[in-house]
Amino acid sequence: MKIDVIGDVHGCFDELKQLFIELGYDWGNGIPRHPADRIPVFVGDLTDRGPHSIKTLRFVYNLVVKEGIAKYVPGNHCDKLYRYFKGNPVKQQHGLETTVAELMQLSTSEQATVREEFIELVDSSPLYYHVPEVNAVIAHAGIRGEDIGQKNKRVKTFVLYGDITGNTLPDGRPERRDWAQHYNGDTWIIYGHTPVYEPRFVNKTVNIDTGCVFGNQLTAFRLPEETTVSVPSSMPLVKEKFKYH
């Protein structure tokens, strides 16, 4: 098995399409397929903030659910959109407002279709994706080694939001611990969630959220090769969004 794990897209569909081209995928009938049958794996946060959230989530739905040629794990933004679609009270902020604005441009029937597709995508996908064939776990914000194989509320919170302290930063985001510094397993953990300028390798973990929606780049991590491929963002650079420089 060969996989290409794709970092947080956040509605940057044009960059996503370019990344597939750089990765050697052939585009036929609007569907990227790799001649060597590589499997794309999306690390979550498909939507919010970027210009093409609805297009991105429908594209991933087609690859994962309809075509069965890709995998996906949800991120915290996915979880929030899921709760919105389920009718739960969520605040339309931190990017959700941009996805909802796109949604409101659609007809009522189109909105219903998008809602159904996204709920099906999340419901049919794992919280995190364990791939023993390439000795890896893909989890949106990471996972502790001892939690691989576990599924409970605590693990879900960690996978979606990271190792949060319970405190809040001045800009409203939750304060997080750098859990990767303490990871000592021999299974690759591939994650995103926290924007970094370059793919961040710590122990046997790699953060591939290179902040495409904040003007940097969109990145994929390839296994078993252990290489990265990135394409530049078309968005303006927002330096303060990057934790590690």
N, C-alpha and C positions, 0 to 999 in steps of 0.2 A: 504493500500500500504506500502511495505517495500523496501527501496532503500539502495544501497551501492555505495557511491560516491568515485570514484577512482582518486587519485592525478596524477600529471604530470608524464606520463610514459617515454617520451623522448626515445623511442626505446628500453627500457629495457623489452623485451618480456618475458624472462625467469622469471624475478621477478613478472611480471604481472600474468603469469600462476600460480606461487606459491601463489600469493595473493588470487587468486580465490579458490585455494585449502584450504587455511587457512579460507576463508570466508564460506566454506562448500558447494561449488558448485561441482556438479558432471560433469565429463568430458566424454561425449559420442559423438562419431563422430567429435571430435575436437571442440565441442561447450560446454561451461560451462553453466549448468542450475542449479538453486537452487531448492531443493525439496519444499521449501516454496514459490516459485515463486518470490523471491526477484529480483529487477531490478537494474542492474549495470548502473551507470551514470558516464561517463568520463568527467573530468573537463577541457579537452583540452591539447594541447601540447603533442600529441601522438608521434611525430617524433623529429629528430635532436639530435645530440651528442651521443646517445646510439648506440648499435651494430645492432639492428634489427628494424629500422624505417619502412621499407616497409612491413615487416611481421606484425608489430603492426597495421599499418593503414588498411591493408587488413583484419586483424582479427576483428577490430572494425567495419569496413564496413559490414562484414558478420553479426555481432551481431545486429547492429543497422538497417541497410537497408534490408538485405536479410531475416534475422530471425525475426526481429522486437522485440527482447527481451532485448534491452539495449537502453540507450539514450546517447547523446554526445552533448557537446557544444564546439565551437572552442576556441583555445588560440591564442596568437600572433604568435607563430611558425606555427600553422595551417594556419593562415591568410597569412603568408608570402609564405608558400608552395602553397597555393591556387592561389596566385597572380603569382607565378612562373609557375604553370601549365596553367594559363590563358595567359601566354606569356608576362606578364608585366615585366618591368625591375626591378629586385631585386638583391641585393648583396648576393652572396653565401658565407655568413659568419655567425658567432654566431650559428653554428650548421647546417644550411641549406646545407652546403657543404658536410656533411657526408651523408645526405639523398640523395642528388643528385648523390654522388659517388655510393651509393647502386643502385640507379635507373639505372645508366649507365652500371651496370653489367647485366642488363636484356635485352632481345631481344626487338626490336622495337615494336612488337605487345604487349609484356608484359608491356612495358612502357606505351603504350596507354591505356591498361586496368587499370593500377594503377591510371593514370591520371583521367580517366573517373570515376572510383570508388570514388576517393577522392573528386572530384568536386561534385559528387552526394551526398556524405556524408555531406559535408558542406552545400550545397544548400538545403538539406532536413532537416537540424537541426536548432534549434533556436539559436539566439545569446546568450541567457541565458535561463535557464529552471526553470520555476516557478512551484512548486509542492505543491499546497495548501493542499493536503491530508496529507503531513507530515510537513506543515508549513515551507517550505524551498525554497530558490532560489539558484541555482547552476550557478555561473558565473566565468569565468576563473580567472580574476584578481580582482573580487569583483564587487559590485554595491552599489550606494547610495540608502538608503531606499526610498527616494522620487522619484527615477528613476525606481523603479520596475513597470513594465507595459509600460514604455516608450521605444521607439526605434528611435534613431536618430544618427547622426554622433558623437555627443559629448558622448552619452551613449556608443556607440560602442567603441570609443577610451578608455573610462574608463574600460569597461568590458574586453577588450583585453590587455591593457597595464597598468592598474591601474591609480591611481591619480597622473599623471605625472606633474611636475612643469614647464617643458620646458627647464630645465637645464640638462646638461650631466655630468655624473660622470667620473672620470679619466680613467676608463676602457672602456668608450664608451657607457655604459648603461644609460638610462634616469633616472634622479632623481625622486623618488616617495615619496608622502606623505603617512603617516600611517593612511589611511582613516578609518580603523576599530575602532580606538580610539574614533571616533566621531559618530559611529553608535549607535542609541538608539532605533531601532525597535525591535519587538518581533518575527519577522520571521528569521529563521536561514539563514545566508548567508555562503555558502560553496564555497571556492575558493582555488586557488593554486598560480602559477606564480612566487612567491618569495620564494626561498628555505629556509626552517627552519629545525632545527635538530629534533624537536618534533612538533606534531600538535599544532598550536598556537591558543588558544582560547582568544578572546578579545570581550567583550560584547556578543552579540549573533552571533558571526562570528567564523569561524574556517578555518585556512589556512592548507591544507593537502598536499602541495608540500613539502615533506620531503626529497627532493634532491636525489632521487634514482640514477639518472645519474651522480651525484657528489659523489657517494660512501656511502650514508647514508641509506635510506630505502624508500620503496614504501608503501603508506598508503591509507586506505579507512576509510571513516566516515559513520557509519550506522545510519539510521533513520527508525523508531522512537526511537530506543534504545539510541541514542546519545553516541555511543561508537566508538572507533577506533581500527583498526587491521592493523598491519604493518609487512612487511617482510624485511629482510636485503638485501642490495645491494651487487652485486658481483663486482662493479666498485671500483676503488681506490678513497679514500676520498680526496676531494679538499676543504679544510676548508674555503678558502677565498670566496667561492661562497655562504656562508650562512650569511644572514643578521642578524638574531637573534640567539643568542647562549644560 
